[in-house]
């Protein structure tokens, strides 16, 4: 999964947001800006996602194609459930 354009734009255009994200990830701000320019998978790390949520974003706003991904994931059947 990739982060949405909303998150990318927020990182690239909001100085405080990108500084705080960099602190959370243990990176320099310039590194985080580079991650955003490449839409790096590192922007989906647990610590980053928790930061986005603390800033008021929902998972639908955080992830690109979240609804599409969420609908394509099928729940696993339990061990006791029989398959016909």
N, C-alpha and C positions, 0 to 999 in steps of 0.2 A: 504494500500500500504506500501511497505517497500522501503528503500533506496537501491541503487545498491551496488554491491561489490566494484565498483570503489570508491564510497564515503566512504564505510567502510574502505577500504585499505588506503585511503587518511587520514582519521581520525587517524587510528592506527599507520601510518608510518610517518606522517608529523607533527612534534611537534608544529610548528607555527599555522598550520591549526586547530589543535585540541584546542590549547589555545584560539584562536580567536573565535572559535565556542562556547567554554565554556563561554567566556565573553558575547557573544550574548544571550546565553540561561540562563545566571545568575547561572551557575553551576561551580563546580571545574573541572579542566581538567581530573582528575581521574574518575569523574562521567561520563563525556562525553565518555571517553575510555570504560567504562563499558557499556554504551548505545550502542556503536559500536559493542562490543563483542556479545551482545545479539540481535543486529539489532533491537533495540527498536523503537517502533512507535513514540517516542518523537523526533527522528531524522527527522521526516517528518513535524514537526511543522512549521508554516508559517515563523517564524523568522529564523529557520535553513535553510529552502529552499531559502529564500532571500539571506542568506549568501553564500550558494553554488552558486547561480546565480551570485552574485557579484564576486565570484572567477572564473567565466568563464564557469561554467557547465550549460548545457542545461537540460530541464526537462527529455529528453530521457536518458541523462547520470545520472541524479539524481535518478530516480525511477526504481526499478526492474520491469520488464515486463510492462513498460510504454506503448509500442505499443499495446500489447495484451489488456491491460485495456482500453486504449483510443478507440480501435476499438469495444469493447464490450458495451460501453456506448452509448445508443441510444438517439438522441435528442428528447426532449419533444415536443409534438404538441402544437401549440398555441390554445388558447381558441376558436378562431374564425374558426379554421380549422376543417372540417368535417371528420369523420371517416366513410368509406363506409362499 
